[in-house]
Amino acid sequence: MPLAHHIKTIRAAFLERPKWTSAQLAVLMECSERTVRRCVDHLRDEDKWPIDSGKSGYTLREPSIGETRITSHQEIAALAMAVEALRQLGGTRLAAQINSELAKLCRRTDAFQDIRWEELSGLVVPRESHAESPPDMAIHGKLTLAILQQNVAAIHYRRLEEVQGYARKVFPQRLICRDGCWYLIAWDLEADGQRTYALPRISAVEIHPLPDGFVPPPFDNRQQHAFGIWTPYEEDAVLQEVVVEIHGYWARLARERRWHPSQRLEDLAPDLVRVRFRLNELVEVKSWVLGLGEAATVIAPPELIEMVTGEIDQMRANYLPPDSNHTS
C-alpha cells in the first residue's frame, strides 16, 4: 500500500497537468520510480483513474461515462431521467454504445450494488404526451445542429388554422418544450423578427450557410414575462403584478408546480396559498385562472378580474334559453 502523502502528491500532479514521466514524478514525490509505478497502479485499480502508460510516460486521459462514479443522489436521479432520452434513439448504434457505457457505470457504482442498468431502465415509465404529436427526431436533430453551428434553416411550416404549409428561411436560436410539445424559437429572415414554430408542424428542414452580411441577432427571451408560449408579445409592455389566491386541492398542488419563472408563493393556510406573477400580457393567465375553476380567486390587477368575470358571464349566457333575455 503506497504511503498516503505519495498518493496525495501524485493526484495533485495529474490534476495540474495530464502527462508525466516516471522520472519526473519520482523527483516530485521524492521517491523511487518503483514507488511511482505502485502509486499509479493504486490510482488505476482503487480509484479508477484512467491513466495510460507508454514509452513517453503516463497520461491521464478524459474518463468515459463507464469510468465515472456516481457521487450523489441527484446524479442517480439524472441517470434515471436519461432513460427517456435514450428511448428516443430507438435501436440505433449510438443508443447501444451509450447503453453499454451506462451499464458499466452502474457496475462500478457502489450505490447500485447488484442492480443492473436494464433494471434501472425498467423503473422509468415513458412520459405520455397529451398535447400535439411528437416531433420528427431527424428534424429536431437538424435544427439542434443548425443552432450549434449558427446556420440558416429553410423550413416548411403549417399554421394550425391552415391546411397548406409555406416555406420560410429562419435563423434558429432555441428549442424549448412547453406542455409536452417542442417549439423552435427562430429569427424569421423574411419578416425580420423573432417567431415561434411548433416542431410537429415543421415537415421539412434544409440547412444553409448564413447569407453574406447577415449578423445573427441576440436571442430575446420573450417568454420570460409571458404566461404562455402563444402569448402576444410587446417589447415595451408594462409588467403587471398578478395575484391569485388558490384554495383546496389546487392549493396543495400549487406547492408542487411552477407555472411561470416569476412565480412567488405565499402560504396563507394549509389549504390556501397566494400566487404572484410579473406579466406583460393577461390573456393566457385568464385561461389559466378559469381552468382552476372555483378554487381560484383573482386579487389583482382589476383588469384581470374584469376579464375573468366577463368570460364567466359569457359562459353562463351560452347556457341560457334563447328567450331568457326577455324575461324578468
Residue pairs with C-beta under 8 A, 6 or more apart in sequence:
1 42
2 35
2 38
2 39
2 42
6 29
6 31
6 35
6 39
7 39
7 42
7 43
9 28
9 29
10 25
10 29
10 36
10 39
10 40
10 43
11 43
13 20
13 25
13 28
13 29
14 20
14 43
14 49
14 51
14 58
14 60
18 59
18 60
18 61
19 56
19 57
19 58
19 59
19 60
20 57
20 58
21 56
21 57
21 58
22 33
22 36
22 37
22 57
22 58
23 33
24 57
25 33
25 36
25 39
25 58
26 32
26 33
26 35
26 36
29 35
29 36
29 39
40 51
40 53
40 58
43 49
43 51
44 50
44 51
48 63
48 67
48 69
48 108
49 60
49 63
50 60
50 61
50 62
50 63
50 64
50 67
51 58
51 59
51 60
51 61
52 58
52 59
52 61
53 59
64 101
64 104
65 98
65 101
65 102
65 104
65 105
66 100
66 101
66 102
66 103
66 104
66 105
66 108
67 104
67 108
68 105
69 105
69 108
69 109
70 76
70 79
70 105
70 109
70 111
70 112
76 111
79 102
79 105
79 120
80 120
80 123
80 124
81 124
82 102
83 120
83 121
83 124
84 124
84 126
84 127
86 95
86 98
86 99
86 121
87 126
88 137
89 95
89 98
99 117
102 117
103 116
103 117
103 118
105 117
106 112
106 115
106 116
106 117
106 120
107 116
112 120
127 180
129 180
129 181
130 180
131 179
131 180
131 181
132 180
132 181
132 198
132 200
132 201
133 200
134 200
135 182
135 199
135 200
135 202
136 199
136 202
139 199
139 202
139 204
139 205
140 175
140 182
140 199
142 153
142 205
142 207
143 153
143 172
143 175
143 184
143 199
143 202
143 205
144 175
145 151
145 207
146 152
146 153
146 172
146 205
146 207
147 172
147 173
147 174
147 175
150 171
150 210
150 216
151 172
151 207
151 208
151 209
151 210
152 169
152 170
152 171
152 189
152 207
152 208
152 209
152 210
152 211
152 214
153 169
153 170
153 171
153 172
153 186
153 205
153 206
153 207
153 208
154 167
154 168
154 169
154 205
154 206
154 207
154 208
155 167
155 168
155 169
155 170
155 184
155 197
155 202
155 204
155 205
156 165
156 166
156 167
156 168
156 202
156 203
156 204
156 205
157 165
157 166
157 167
157 168
157 197
157 201
157 202
157 203
158 164
158 165
158 166
158 201
158 203
159 201
160 198
160 201
165 201
165 203
168 188
168 189
168 190
169 188
169 189
169 190
169 208
170 184
170 186
170 187
170 188
170 189
170 195
170 197
171 186
171 187
171 189
171 210
171 214
171 216
171 217
172 184
172 185
172 186
173 185
173 186
173 187
173 194
173 219
174 184
174 185
174 219
175 182
175 183
175 184
175 185
175 199
176 182
176 183
176 185
176 223
176 229
177 183
178 228
178 229
179 229
181 198
181 199
181 200
182 198
182 199
182 200
183 196
183 197
183 198
183 199
183 229
184 196
184 197
184 198
184 199
184 202
185 194
185 195
185 196
185 219
185 222
186 194
186 195
186 197
187 193
187 194
187 195
187 216
187 217
188 194
188 195
189 211
189 214
194 217
194 220
194 222
196 229
196 230
210 216
220 235
222 233
223 229
223 231
224 261
224 262
225 237
225 239
225 262
225 278
225 279
225 280
225 281
226 233
226 279
226 280
226 281
226 284
227 259
227 260
227 277
227 279
227 281
227 282
227 284
227 285
227 288
228 284
228 287
228 288
230 284
231 281
231 283
231 284
232 281
232 283
233 280
233 281
234 280
234 281
237 280
237 281
238 280
239 278
239 279
239 280
240 278
240 279
240 280
240 282
240 301
240 303
240 304
241 276
241 277
241 278
241 300
241 301
242 276
242 277
242 278
242 279
242 282
242 285
242 298
242 300
242 301
242 304
243 274
243 275
243 276
243 298
243 299
243 300
244 274
244 275
244 289
244 296
244 297
244 298
244 299
245 268
245 272
245 273
245 274
245 275
245 296
245 297
245 299
246 254
246 272
246 273
246 274
246 275
246 292
246 295
246 296
246 297
247 271
247 272
247 273
247 295
247 297
248 271
248 295
249 295
250 292
250 295
250 296
251 271
251 272
251 273
251 295
252 271
254 265
254 273
254 275
255 265
255 273
259 275
259 277
259 288
260 277
260 279
262 276
262 277
262 278
262 279
263 275
263 276
263 277
264 275
264 276
264 277
265 273
265 274
265 275
265 276
266 273
266 274
266 275
266 276
267 273
268 274
274 299
277 285
279 285
282 301
282 303
282 304
282 307
283 307
285 304
286 304
286 307
286 308
286 311
289 296
289 298
289 304
289 308
290 308
290 311
290 312
298 304
298 305
298 308
